[in-house]
Amino acid sequence: MFKSSLAATSLALSMLAGCSNNDGSSLPGYIEAELVYVSSSIGGTLTSLAVARGQRVVAGAELFHLDTDAEALARAEAQARVEQAQAQSANLRKGRRPLELRALEQQLAQARAALSASTAQLERNEKLVQQGFLSASRLDDLRAARDRDDAQVREAQAQLANARDAARPDEIVAADAQARAAQQVVEQQRWREGQKTRRAPVAGVVFDVPLRIGEWVQPGNPVVVLLPDGAVKLRFFVPQALLASVRIGQQVSMSCDGCPAGLQASVDFVSPQAEFTPPLVYSHESRGKLVFMVEARPAPGTALKPGQPVDVKLPGAAS
């Protein structure tokens, strides 16, 4: 969406190059306005138009809609990736499954039973050695077996504790970051989907609808052109001899065919660059040849149309 001062309709005053003094004659001008071109930043097929030319719209009213099939599918895919990342993050915060924990508990019980048996056997043989029934070398083998079983118990205990604990903190942080990144992709797709439905940025009248339903819309290509309220301005051309008499904020009188008397406009811009002639189509000689297509739409007050010829008088001009 952007504004164009070229394709706009505003109040316009234009002066022929032959005018050199303020002798009471009016200055020819025309109406110009600053139009608002509403487009989508993403291309697509135009599926619906909610407005027509000449229709009045309020700010926020829906204007048109493009197809969103591709964006909706991409958003669904991104949402699935979010759920996958969130599930992975939640899984890392948990221990092993109950069946796996029970298996490790049984392994620990077996290791404890083996340690108990080797410890008891060592104690019995120590007594037999003391009584002289066995040699002392037999105790070395039994002590090694007891130490082996004790190490297996400690190993089983460590495995069970590790299975009950969550993943390492860094792994959990990485999984959370992946889930957030996936959620941002969902938001991006949702934004792209929202770009396919455009609403009126300002209140005004639908000036033009250059495209039709079913046409392919290129990104940035205007679909609806709005004429905002208060966007018309008067443009006219002043000869250099009268330039010193024009200033910002000055009130000028204007008149047009069918307009009420006493219309005025306030000067808000004086160009720093000179032009040799105004557009000849707006000269007095050719104005009678101008024709306008008419589409009647009743409205309160007097409506100034883009391209409408206007006569302007500067302050102090003879009547």
VEXPA-931527 format. One record per residue (C-alpha): x, y, z; residue number from 1; chain; residue in one letter. Coordinates in pm, whole numbers. Example, Ala and Ser with C-alpha at 12.3 -4.5 7.8 and 13.67 -1.06 7.14 Angstrom:
VEXPA-931527
<x:1230&y:-450&z:780&marvo:1&drentor:A&balum:A> .
<x:1367&y:-106&z:714&marvo:2&drentor:A&balum:S> .
This chain:
VEXPA-931527
<x:0&y:0&z:0&marvo:1&drentor:A&balum:M> .
<x:136&y:340&z:-90&marvo:2&drentor:A&balum:F> .
<x:26&y:694&z:-170&marvo:3&drentor:A&balum:K> .
<x:73&y:859&z:-506&marvo:4&drentor:A&balum:S> .
<x:58&y:1229&z:-564&marvo:5&drentor:A&balum:S> .
<x:64&y:1180&z:-942&marvo:6&drentor:A&balum:L> .
<x:-248&y:967&z:-967&marvo:7&drentor:A&balum:A> .
<x:-434&y:1175&z:-716&marvo:8&drentor:A&balum:A> .
<x:-719&y:1414&z:-737&marvo:9&drentor:A&balum:T> .
<x:-683&y:1742&z:-553&marvo:10&drentor:A&balum:S> .
<x:-788&y:2102&z:-580&marvo:11&drentor:A&balum:L> .
<x:-578&y:2249&z:-862&marvo:12&drentor:A&balum:A> .
<x:-522&y:2597&z:-996&marvo:13&drentor:A&balum:L> .
<x:-334&y:2639&z:-1326&marvo:14&drentor:A&balum:S> .
<x:-213&y:2954&z:-1499&marvo:15&drentor:A&balum:M> .
<x:-142&y:3001&z:-1868&marvo:16&drentor:A&balum:L> .
<x:205&y:3123&z:-1955&marvo:17&drentor:A&balum:A> .
<x:63&y:3429&z:-2129&marvo:18&drentor:A&balum:G> .
<x:-83&y:3578&z:-1805&marvo:19&drentor:A&balum:C> .
<x:159&y:3834&z:-1669&marvo:20&drentor:A&balum:S> .
<x:-43&y:4046&z:-1423&marvo:21&drentor:A&balum:N> .
<x:-340&y:4017&z:-1191&marvo:22&drentor:A&balum:N> .
<x:-601&y:4199&z:-1398&marvo:23&drentor:A&balum:D> .
<x:-905&y:4036&z:-1236&marvo:24&drentor:A&balum:G> .
<x:-918&y:3732&z:-1466&marvo:25&drentor:A&balum:S> .
<x:-931&y:3393&z:-1297&marvo:26&drentor:A&balum:S> .
<x:-652&y:3137&z:-1302&marvo:27&drentor:A&balum:L> .
<x:-748&y:2799&z:-1451&marvo:28&drentor:A&balum:P> .
<x:-682&y:2498&z:-1234&marvo:29&drentor:A&balum:G> .
<x:-794&y:2141&z:-1173&marvo:30&drentor:A&balum:Y> .
<x:-873&y:1899&z:-892&marvo:31&drentor:A&balum:I> .
<x:-620&y:1638&z:-784&marvo:32&drentor:A&balum:E> .
<x:-622&y:1389&z:-498&marvo:33&drentor:A&balum:A> .
<x:-376&y:1167&z:-318&marvo:34&drentor:A&balum:E> .
<x:-499&y:813&z:-373&marvo:35&drentor:A&balum:L> .
<x:-416&y:515&z:-153&marvo:36&drentor:A&balum:V> .
<x:-326&y:197&z:-341&marvo:37&drentor:A&balum:Y> .
<x:-401&y:-117&z:-139&marvo:38&drentor:A&balum:V> .
<x:-209&y:-430&z:-235&marvo:39&drentor:A&balum:S> .
<x:-76&y:-751&z:-84&marvo:40&drentor:A&balum:S> .
<x:293&y:-808&z:-17&marvo:41&drentor:A&balum:S> .
<x:242&y:-1171&z:-120&marvo:42&drentor:A&balum:I> .
<x:109&y:-1285&z:-455&marvo:43&drentor:A&balum:G> .
<x:-193&y:-1507&z:-506&marvo:44&drentor:A&balum:G> .
<x:-522&y:-1558&z:-686&marvo:45&drentor:A&balum:T> .
<x:-790&y:-1299&z:-613&marvo:46&drentor:A&balum:L> .
<x:-1076&y:-1503&z:-461&marvo:47&drentor:A&balum:T> .
<x:-1311&y:-1233&z:-331&marvo:48&drentor:A&balum:S> .
<x:-1378&y:-860&z:-358&marvo:49&drentor:A&balum:L> .
<x:-1579&y:-700&z:-80&marvo:50&drentor:A&balum:A> .
<x:-1611&y:-356&z:-243&marvo:51&drentor:A&balum:V> .
<x:-1702&y:-193&z:-574&marvo:52&drentor:A&balum:A> .
<x:-1613&y:137&z:-739&marvo:53&drentor:A&balum:R> .
<x:-1779&y:436&z:-578&marvo:54&drentor:A&balum:G> .
<x:-1856&y:249&z:-256&marvo:55&drentor:A&balum:Q> .
<x:-1778&y:421&z:71&marvo:56&drentor:A&balum:R> .
<x:-1574&y:224&z:324&marvo:57&drentor:A&balum:V> .
<x:-1470&y:281&z:683&marvo:58&drentor:A&balum:V> .
<x:-1121&y:221&z:818&marvo:59&drentor:A&balum:A> .
<x:-1072&y:-148&z:889&marvo:60&drentor:A&balum:G> .
<x:-1335&y:-270&z:641&marvo:61&drentor:A&balum:A> .
<x:-1234&y:-578&z:441&marvo:62&drentor:A&balum:E> .
<x:-1143&y:-497&z:81&marvo:63&drentor:A&balum:L> .
<x:-1030&y:-819&z:-83&marvo:64&drentor:A&balum:F> .
<x:-900&y:-1167&z:-17&marvo:65&drentor:A&balum:H> .
<x:-641&y:-1382&z:-196&marvo:66&drentor:A&balum:L> .
<x:-619&y:-1761&z:-182&marvo:67&drentor:A&balum:D> .
<x:-438&y:-1888&z:129&marvo:68&drentor:A&balum:T> .
<x:-410&y:-2261&z:55&marvo:69&drentor:A&balum:D> .
<x:-29&y:-2266&z:37&marvo:70&drentor:A&balum:A> .
<x:8&y:-2053&z:352&marvo:71&drentor:A&balum:E> .
<x:-243&y:-2265&z:545&marvo:72&drentor:A&balum:A> .
<x:-61&y:-2586&z:455&marvo:73&drentor:A&balum:L> .
<x:276&y:-2434&z:548&marvo:74&drentor:A&balum:A> .
<x:135&y:-2316&z:879&marvo:75&drentor:A&balum:R> .
<x:-2&y:-2664&z:953&marvo:76&drentor:A&balum:A> .
<x:340&y:-2813&z:880&marvo:77&drentor:A&balum:E> .
<x:509&y:-2556&z:1104&marvo:78&drentor:A&balum:A> .
<x:259&y:-2625&z:1383&marvo:79&drentor:A&balum:Q> .
<x:339&y:-2998&z:1362&marvo:80&drentor:A&balum:A> .
<x:709&y:-2915&z:1402&marvo:81&drentor:A&balum:R> .
<x:625&y:-2707&z:1709&marvo:82&drentor:A&balum:V> .
<x:441&y:-3000&z:1865&marvo:83&drentor:A&balum:E> .
<x:730&y:-3232&z:1781&marvo:84&drentor:A&balum:Q> .
<x:985&y:-2996&z:1940&marvo:85&drentor:A&balum:A> .
<x:768&y:-2947&z:2248&marvo:86&drentor:A&balum:Q> .
<x:727&y:-3323&z:2287&marvo:87&drentor:A&balum:A> .
<x:1103&y:-3373&z:2264&marvo:88&drentor:A&balum:Q> .
<x:1159&y:-3104&z:2526&marvo:89&drentor:A&balum:S> .
<x:904&y:-3262&z:2760&marvo:90&drentor:A&balum:A> .
<x:1054&y:-3607&z:2705&marvo:91&drentor:A&balum:N> .
<x:1402&y:-3485&z:2803&marvo:92&drentor:A&balum:L> .
<x:1262&y:-3366&z:3135&marvo:93&drentor:A&balum:R> .
<x:1139&y:-3714&z:3221&marvo:94&drentor:A&balum:K> .
<x:1324&y:-4031&z:3321&marvo:95&drentor:A&balum:G> .
<x:1304&y:-4369&z:3152&marvo:96&drentor:A&balum:R> .
<x:975&y:-4546&z:3096&marvo:97&drentor:A&balum:R> .
<x:833&y:-4745&z:3391&marvo:98&drentor:A&balum:P> .
<x:912&y:-5080&z:3225&marvo:99&drentor:A&balum:L> .
<x:1274&y:-4976&z:3173&marvo:100&drentor:A&balum:E> .
<x:1300&y:-4865&z:3534&marvo:101&drentor:A&balum:L> .
<x:1160&y:-5197&z:3658&marvo:102&drentor:A&balum:R> .
<x:1415&y:-5384&z:3448&marvo:103&drentor:A&balum:A> .
<x:1699&y:-5182&z:3602&marvo:104&drentor:A&balum:L> .
<x:1556&y:-5238&z:3949&marvo:105&drentor:A&balum:E> .
<x:1560&y:-5614&z:3885&marvo:106&drentor:A&balum:Q> .
<x:1922&y:-5591&z:3769&marvo:107&drentor:A&balum:Q> .
<x:2007&y:-5409&z:4091&marvo:108&drentor:A&balum:L> .
<x:1830&y:-5677&z:4294&marvo:109&drentor:A&balum:A> .
<x:2027&y:-5947&z:4115&marvo:110&drentor:A&balum:Q> .
<x:2354&y:-5764&z:4181&marvo:111&drentor:A&balum:A> .
<x:2267&y:-5728&z:4551&marvo:112&drentor:A&balum:R> .
<x:2179&y:-6097&z:4573&marvo:113&drentor:A&balum:A> .
<x:2510&y:-6191&z:4415&marvo:114&drentor:A&balum:A> .
<x:2694&y:-5959&z:4657&marvo:115&drentor:A&balum:L> .
<x:2512&y:-6110&z:4952&marvo:116&drentor:A&balum:S> .
<x:2605&y:-6464&z:4841&marvo:117&drentor:A&balum:A> .
<x:2972&y:-6381&z:4778&marvo:118&drentor:A&balum:S> .
<x:2996&y:-6196&z:5109&marvo:119&drentor:A&balum:T> .
<x:2846&y:-6492&z:5301&marvo:120&drentor:A&balum:A> .
<x:3075&y:-6737&z:5126&marvo:121&drentor:A&balum:Q> .
<x:3378&y:-6523&z:5214&marvo:122&drentor:A&balum:L> .
<x:3279&y:-6510&z:5580&marvo:123&drentor:A&balum:E> .
<x:3235&y:-6890&z:5598&marvo:124&drentor:A&balum:R> .
<x:3569&y:-6957&z:5437&marvo:125&drentor:A&balum:N> .
<x:3746&y:-6708&z:5666&marvo:126&drentor:A&balum:E> .
<x:3633&y:-6920&z:5962&marvo:127&drentor:A&balum:K> .
<x:3749&y:-7240&z:5792&marvo:128&drentor:A&balum:L> .
<x:4090&y:-7085&z:5728&marvo:129&drentor:A&balum:V> .
<x:4112&y:-6980&z:6092&marvo:130&drentor:A&balum:Q> .
<x:4027&y:-7340&z:6191&marvo:131&drentor:A&balum:Q> .
<x:4295&y:-7472&z:5951&marvo:132&drentor:A&balum:G> .
<x:4061&y:-7653&z:5715&marvo:133&drentor:A&balum:F> .
<x:4146&y:-7430&z:5413&marvo:134&drentor:A&balum:L> .
<x:4454&y:-7254&z:5288&marvo:135&drentor:A&balum:S> .
<x:4478&y:-6874&z:5306&marvo:136&drentor:A&balum:A> .
<x:4516&y:-6847&z:4926&marvo:137&drentor:A&balum:S> .
<x:4151&y:-6947&z:4887&marvo:138&drentor:A&balum:R> .
<x:4044&y:-6623&z:5057&marvo:139&drentor:A&balum:L> .
<x:4199&y:-6410&z:4785&marvo:140&drentor:A&balum:D> .
<x:3965&y:-6555&z:4524&marvo:141&drentor:A&balum:D> .
<x:3664&y:-6510&z:4748&marvo:142&drentor:A&balum:L> .
<x:3752&y:-6150&z:4833&marvo:143&drentor:A&balum:R> .
<x:3789&y:-6068&z:4460&marvo:144&drentor:A&balum:A> .
<x:3447&y:-6221&z:4391&marvo:145&drentor:A&balum:A> .
<x:3296&y:-6018&z:4676&marvo:146&drentor:A&balum:R> .
<x:3453&y:-5694&z:4545&marvo:147&drentor:A&balum:D> .
<x:3331&y:-5770&z:4192&marvo:148&drentor:A&balum:R> .
<x:2974&y:-5818&z:4311&marvo:149&drentor:A&balum:D> .
<x:2993&y:-5500&z:4519&marvo:150&drentor:A&balum:D> .
<x:3106&y:-5303&z:4211&marvo:151&drentor:A&balum:A> .
<x:2818&y:-5448&z:4010&marvo:152&drentor:A&balum:Q> .
<x:2574&y:-5331&z:4276&marvo:153&drentor:A&balum:V> .
<x:2713&y:-4978&z:4264&marvo:154&drentor:A&balum:R> .
<x:2696&y:-4983&z:3882&marvo:155&drentor:A&balum:E> .
<x:2331&y:-5095&z:3887&marvo:156&drentor:A&balum:A> .
<x:2248&y:-4824&z:4140&marvo:157&drentor:A&balum:Q> .
<x:2408&y:-4557&z:3922&marvo:158&drentor:A&balum:A> .
<x:2223&y:-4680&z:3610&marvo:159&drentor:A&balum:Q> .
<x:1892&y:-4673&z:3796&marvo:160&drentor:A&balum:L> .
<x:1954&y:-4321&z:3928&marvo:161&drentor:A&balum:A> .
<x:2050&y:-4199&z:3580&marvo:162&drentor:A&balum:N> .
<x:1736&y:-4355&z:3431&marvo:163&drentor:A&balum:A> .
<x:1516&y:-4180&z:3686&marvo:164&drentor:A&balum:R> .
<x:1681&y:-3841&z:3619&marvo:165&drentor:A&balum:D> .
<x:1609&y:-3605&z:3326&marvo:166&drentor:A&balum:A> .
<x:1848&y:-3525&z:3044&marvo:167&drentor:A&balum:A> .
<x:2143&y:-3294&z:3087&marvo:168&drentor:A&balum:R> .
<x:2047&y:-2923&z:3131&marvo:169&drentor:A&balum:P> .
<x:2218&y:-2819&z:2807&marvo:170&drentor:A&balum:D> .
<x:2012&y:-3071&z:2610&marvo:171&drentor:A&balum:E> .
<x:1691&y:-2936&z:2764&marvo:172&drentor:A&balum:I> .
<x:1790&y:-2576&z:2682&marvo:173&drentor:A&balum:V> .
<x:1864&y:-2676&z:2322&marvo:174&drentor:A&balum:A> .
<x:1528&y:-2852&z:2291&marvo:175&drentor:A&balum:A> .
<x:1343&y:-2550&z:2431&marvo:176&drentor:A&balum:D> .
<x:1520&y:-2322&z:2182&marvo:177&drentor:A&balum:A> .
<x:1420&y:-2552&z:1898&marvo:178&drentor:A&balum:Q> .
<x:1057&y:-2538&z:2013&marvo:179&drentor:A&balum:A> .
<x:1066&y:-2156&z:2020&marvo:180&drentor:A&balum:R> .
<x:1218&y:-2143&z:1673&marvo:181&drentor:A&balum:A> .
<x:944&y:-2369&z:1541&marvo:182&drentor:A&balum:A> .
<x:681&y:-2143&z:1698&marvo:183&drentor:A&balum:Q> .
<x:830&y:-1842&z:1521&marvo:184&drentor:A&balum:Q> .
<x:790&y:-2023&z:1189&marvo:185&drentor:A&balum:V> .
<x:422&y:-2071&z:1272&marvo:186&drentor:A&balum:V> .
<x:390&y:-1696&z:1340&marvo:187&drentor:A&balum:E> .
<x:561&y:-1616&z:1010&marvo:188&drentor:A&balum:Q> .
<x:317&y:-1837&z:822&marvo:189&drentor:A&balum:Q> .
<x:25&y:-1683&z:1010&marvo:190&drentor:A&balum:R> .
<x:151&y:-1335&z:909&marvo:191&drentor:A&balum:W> .
<x:179&y:-1443&z:546&marvo:192&drentor:A&balum:R> .
<x:-174&y:-1577&z:564&marvo:193&drentor:A&balum:E> .
<x:-295&y:-1247&z:707&marvo:194&drentor:A&balum:G> .
<x:-136&y:-1056&z:419&marvo:195&drentor:A&balum:Q> .
<x:-380&y:-1225&z:184&marvo:196&drentor:A&balum:K> .
<x:-675&y:-1040&z:342&marvo:197&drentor:A&balum:T> .
<x:-643&y:-662&z:315&marvo:198&drentor:A&balum:R> .
<x:-852&y:-404&z:497&marvo:199&drentor:A&balum:R> .
<x:-903&y:-35&z:437&marvo:200&drentor:A&balum:A> .
<x:-625&y:163&z:610&marvo:201&drentor:A&balum:P> .
<x:-836&y:482&z:600&marvo:202&drentor:A&balum:V> .
<x:-1199&y:580&z:550&marvo:203&drentor:A&balum:A> .
<x:-1295&y:699&z:206&marvo:204&drentor:A&balum:G> .
<x:-1445&y:608&z:-130&marvo:205&drentor:A&balum:V> .
<x:-1336&y:320&z:-355&marvo:206&drentor:A&balum:V> .
<x:-1188&y:507&z:-651&marvo:207&drentor:A&balum:F> .
<x:-1103&y:205&z:-864&marvo:208&drentor:A&balum:D> .
<x:-1082&y:-175&z:-860&marvo:209&drentor:A&balum:V> .
<x:-837&y:-258&z:-1143&marvo:210&drentor:A&balum:P> .
<x:-845&y:-639&z:-1096&marvo:211&drentor:A&balum:L> .
<x:-1119&y:-901&z:-1106&marvo:212&drentor:A&balum:R> .
<x:-1189&y:-1222&z:-916&marvo:213&drentor:A&balum:I> .
<x:-983&y:-1511&z:-1053&marvo:214&drentor:A&balum:G> .
<x:-690&y:-1299&z:-1168&marvo:215&drentor:A&balum:E> .
<x:-339&y:-1358&z:-1040&marvo:216&drentor:A&balum:W> .
<x:-218&y:-1072&z:-820&marvo:217&drentor:A&balum:V> .
<x:152&y:-995&z:-824&marvo:218&drentor:A&balum:Q> .
<x:308&y:-884&z:-492&marvo:219&drentor:A&balum:P> .
<x:262&y:-511&z:-453&marvo:220&drentor:A&balum:G> .
<x:15&y:-486&z:-741&marvo:221&drentor:A&balum:N> .
<x:-280&y:-263&z:-634&marvo:222&drentor:A&balum:P> .
<x:-613&y:-442&z:-610&marvo:223&drentor:A&balum:V> .
<x:-821&y:-157&z:-465&marvo:224&drentor:A&balum:V> .
<x:-760&y:217&z:-500&marvo:225&drentor:A&balum:V> .
<x:-906&y:440&z:-228&marvo:226&drentor:A&balum:L> .
<x:-980&y:811&z:-228&marvo:227&drentor:A&balum:L> .
<x:-944&y:900&z:141&marvo:228&drentor:A&balum:P> .
<x:-1158&y:1165&z:305&marvo:229&drentor:A&balum:D> .
<x:-1000&y:1508&z:272&marvo:230&drentor:A&balum:G> .
<x:-741&y:1389&z:20&marvo:231&drentor:A&balum:A> .
<x:-844&y:1630&z:-259&marvo:232&drentor:A&balum:V> .
<x:-642&y:1942&z:-318&marvo:233&drentor:A&balum:K> .
<x:-640&y:2233&z:-562&marvo:234&drentor:A&balum:L> .
<x:-350&y:2268&z:-806&marvo:235&drentor:A&balum:R> .
<x:-294&y:2579&z:-1014&marvo:236&drentor:A&balum:F> .
<x:-5&y:2756&z:-1185&marvo:237&drentor:A&balum:F> .
<x:99&y:3111&z:-1107&marvo:238&drentor:A&balum:V> .
<x:318&y:3322&z:-1345&marvo:239&drentor:A&balum:P> .
<x:645&y:3439&z:-1200&marvo:240&drentor:A&balum:Q> .
<x:519&y:3798&z:-1193&marvo:241&drentor:A&balum:A> .
<x:259&y:3701&z:-931&marvo:242&drentor:A&balum:L> .
<x:471&y:3446&z:-742&marvo:243&drentor:A&balum:L> .
<x:566&y:3695&z:-468&marvo:244&drentor:A&balum:A> .
<x:196&y:3741&z:-383&marvo:245&drentor:A&balum:S> .
<x:148&y:3370&z:-300&marvo:246&drentor:A&balum:V> .
<x:246&y:3237&z:42&marvo:247&drentor:A&balum:R> .
<x:186&y:2929&z:257&marvo:248&drentor:A&balum:I> .
<x:-142&y:2950&z:448&marvo:249&drentor:A&balum:G> .
<x:-296&y:3202&z:209&marvo:250&drentor:A&balum:Q> .
<x:-666&y:3165&z:128&marvo:251&drentor:A&balum:Q> .
<x:-765&y:3163&z:-241&marvo:252&drentor:A&balum:V> .
<x:-1116&y:3168&z:-391&marvo:253&drentor:A&balum:S> .
<x:-1224&y:2903&z:-635&marvo:254&drentor:A&balum:M> .
<x:-1528&y:2823&z:-845&marvo:255&drentor:A&balum:S> .
<x:-1637&y:2542&z:-1073&marvo:256&drentor:A&balum:C> .
<x:-1937&y:2447&z:-1281&marvo:257&drentor:A&balum:D> .
<x:-2223&y:2342&z:-1056&marvo:258&drentor:A&balum:G> .
<x:-2033&y:2421&z:-733&marvo:259&drentor:A&balum:C> .
<x:-2174&y:2654&z:-467&marvo:260&drentor:A&balum:P> .
<x:-2036&y:3006&z:-443&marvo:261&drentor:A&balum:A> .
<x:-1775&y:3111&z:-189&marvo:262&drentor:A&balum:G> .
<x:-1546&y:2808&z:-205&marvo:263&drentor:A&balum:L> .
<x:-1195&y:2865&z:-77&marvo:264&drentor:A&balum:Q> .
<x:-870&y:2671&z:-44&marvo:265&drentor:A&balum:A> .
<x:-559&y:2719&z:167&marvo:266&drentor:A&balum:S> .
<x:-216&y:2718&z:2&marvo:267&drentor:A&balum:V> .
<x:8&y:2455&z:159&marvo:268&drentor:A&balum:D> .
<x:286&y:2418&z:-99&marvo:269&drentor:A&balum:F> .
<x:473&y:2641&z:-346&marvo:270&drentor:A&balum:V> .
<x:701&y:2456&z:-581&marvo:271&drentor:A&balum:S> .
<x:1068&y:2563&z:-579&marvo:272&drentor:A&balum:P> .
<x:1102&y:2462&z:-946&marvo:273&drentor:A&balum:Q> .
<x:965&y:2658&z:-1240&marvo:274&drentor:A&balum:A> .
<x:754&y:2510&z:-1522&marvo:275&drentor:A&balum:E> .
<x:713&y:2668&z:-1865&marvo:276&drentor:A&balum:F> .
<x:345&y:2595&z:-1927&marvo:277&drentor:A&balum:T> .
<x:55&y:2434&z:-1746&marvo:278&drentor:A&balum:P> .
<x:-122&y:2134&z:-1904&marvo:279&drentor:A&balum:P> .
<x:-289&y:2269&z:-2220&marvo:280&drentor:A&balum:L> .
<x:-594&y:2048&z:-2176&marvo:281&drentor:A&balum:V> .
<x:-699&y:2273&z:-1889&marvo:282&drentor:A&balum:Y> .
<x:-672&y:2601&z:-2086&marvo:283&drentor:A&balum:S> .
<x:-984&y:2815&z:-2132&marvo:284&drentor:A&balum:H> .
<x:-983&y:2748&z:-2507&marvo:285&drentor:A&balum:E> .
<x:-992&y:2372&z:-2474&marvo:286&drentor:A&balum:S> .
<x:-1201&y:2342&z:-2157&marvo:287&drentor:A&balum:R> .
<x:-1526&y:2344&z:-2352&marvo:288&drentor:A&balum:G> .
<x:-1414&y:2032&z:-2536&marvo:289&drentor:A&balum:K> .
<x:-1361&y:1832&z:-2213&marvo:290&drentor:A&balum:L> .
<x:-1605&y:1549&z:-2151&marvo:291&drentor:A&balum:V> .
<x:-1643&y:1338&z:-1836&marvo:292&drentor:A&balum:F> .
<x:-1806&y:999&z:-1789&marvo:293&drentor:A&balum:M> .
<x:-2077&y:1046&z:-1527&marvo:294&drentor:A&balum:V> .
<x:-2170&y:792&z:-1256&marvo:295&drentor:A&balum:E> .
<x:-2422&y:969&z:-1035&marvo:296&drentor:A&balum:A> .
<x:-2396&y:894&z:-663&marvo:297&drentor:A&balum:R> .
<x:-2591&y:1128&z:-434&marvo:298&drentor:A&balum:P> .
<x:-2381&y:1272&z:-156&marvo:299&drentor:A&balum:A> .
<x:-2424&y:1557&z:89&marvo:300&drentor:A&balum:P> .
<x:-2249&y:1880&z:-8&marvo:301&drentor:A&balum:G> .
<x:-2053&y:1941&z:-325&marvo:302&drentor:A&balum:T> .
<x:-1814&y:1670&z:-438&marvo:303&drentor:A&balum:A> .
<x:-1499&y:1775&z:-621&marvo:304&drentor:A&balum:L> .
<x:-1396&y:1520&z:-880&marvo:305&drentor:A&balum:K> .
<x:-1044&y:1432&z:-992&marvo:306&drentor:A&balum:P> .
<x:-963&y:1620&z:-1311&marvo:307&drentor:A&balum:G> .
<x:-1248&y:1866&z:-1267&marvo:308&drentor:A&balum:Q> .
<x:-1166&y:2215&z:-1406&marvo:309&drentor:A&balum:P> .
<x:-1170&y:2496&z:-1147&marvo:310&drentor:A&balum:V> .
<x:-1137&y:2874&z:-1171&marvo:311&drentor:A&balum:D> .
<x:-925&y:3036&z:-903&marvo:312&drentor:A&balum:V> .
<x:-884&y:3397&z:-791&marvo:313&drentor:A&balum:K> .
<x:-603&y:3518&z:-575&marvo:314&drentor:A&balum:L> .
<x:-677&y:3758&z:-289&marvo:315&drentor:A&balum:P> .
<x:-705&y:4116&z:-409&marvo:316&drentor:A&balum:G> .
<x:-804&y:4025&z:-763&marvo:317&drentor:A&balum:A> .
<x:-1075&y:4239&z:-921&marvo:318&drentor:A&balum:A> .
<x:-1418&y:4077&z:-937&marvo:319&drentor:A&balum:S> .
